[in-house]
Amino acid sequence: MDALRWILLILALVVLAGIYLAGRMRAGRRRPRDLMDEAVERESLEQIHIRADSERKAPSIHAAHDDLDALNDLENLKARVVEEARERPVVPAAPMPVSEPRPVEAPRAEKAPAPAAEPAPTLPDKLIVLHVAAGPSGHILGVQLKAALEADGLEFGFMEIYHRMVSTEQGRTPLFSVANMLNPGTFDPAAMDDFSTPGVSLFLQLPGPREGMESFETMLACAESLAARLGGQVLDASRSSLTPQGIEHIREGIRAWSLKARMAGRR
């Protein structure tokens, strides 16, 4: 009996040792694969984080527009001037006459409706700008500027700038306007004694109360007169010296715009 017990005990130890060794061998085979799966999971998580960070970042674009600020402000100011000048009371439409009932007639063959005419393309407004810049001193005194503006028939008015006014059927309206070359482009006649500026900007917008070429010639004459009175010089829209070639280029642009305006049924 003692020998049988020893034999059973030894067999049990052998079975336990075999189970332990088999488990170790299976764990040794699976470990590289588990490590590989863990590495793949880590790499996937890193890609997910990188992709999420890139989606959260919004590209930013910063562009400098210092050279265009003055012209943009001038165009905005002119748009406001034109909008206020063009406001007119709306005349109510006459009531439609009420037709009397007619006797019922036999049905007739219906004709195919004529195709609707396509609307004419909208012609954009044309803005023409001239500048009068100060002479060698680099600035124009407010007292001198006020006297020169008034001598050329310009009137201080709405938007706190000067205008060349003309009479129309709807009343007096600006033909062209003169603004301060410095932002915000306005004047204060009561403070002209303590005021100076490097120049002024003259601008007109087509269509206007007068024919386009006539309006430009009037504004050009005013700019040349102001330059002579103030000892300055006339510049074009890009603030370069206005040459005879530049003047003719502006005239050609007005002629081209006027032709398109006539085709579109405008002034």
Helices and strands as residue ranges (DSSP letters): H 2-56, H 66-85, E 126-133, E 140-141, H 142-151, E 155-156, G 158-160, E 162-168, E 171-180, G 189-194, E 196-197, E 199-206, H 212-230, E 233-235, H 244-263
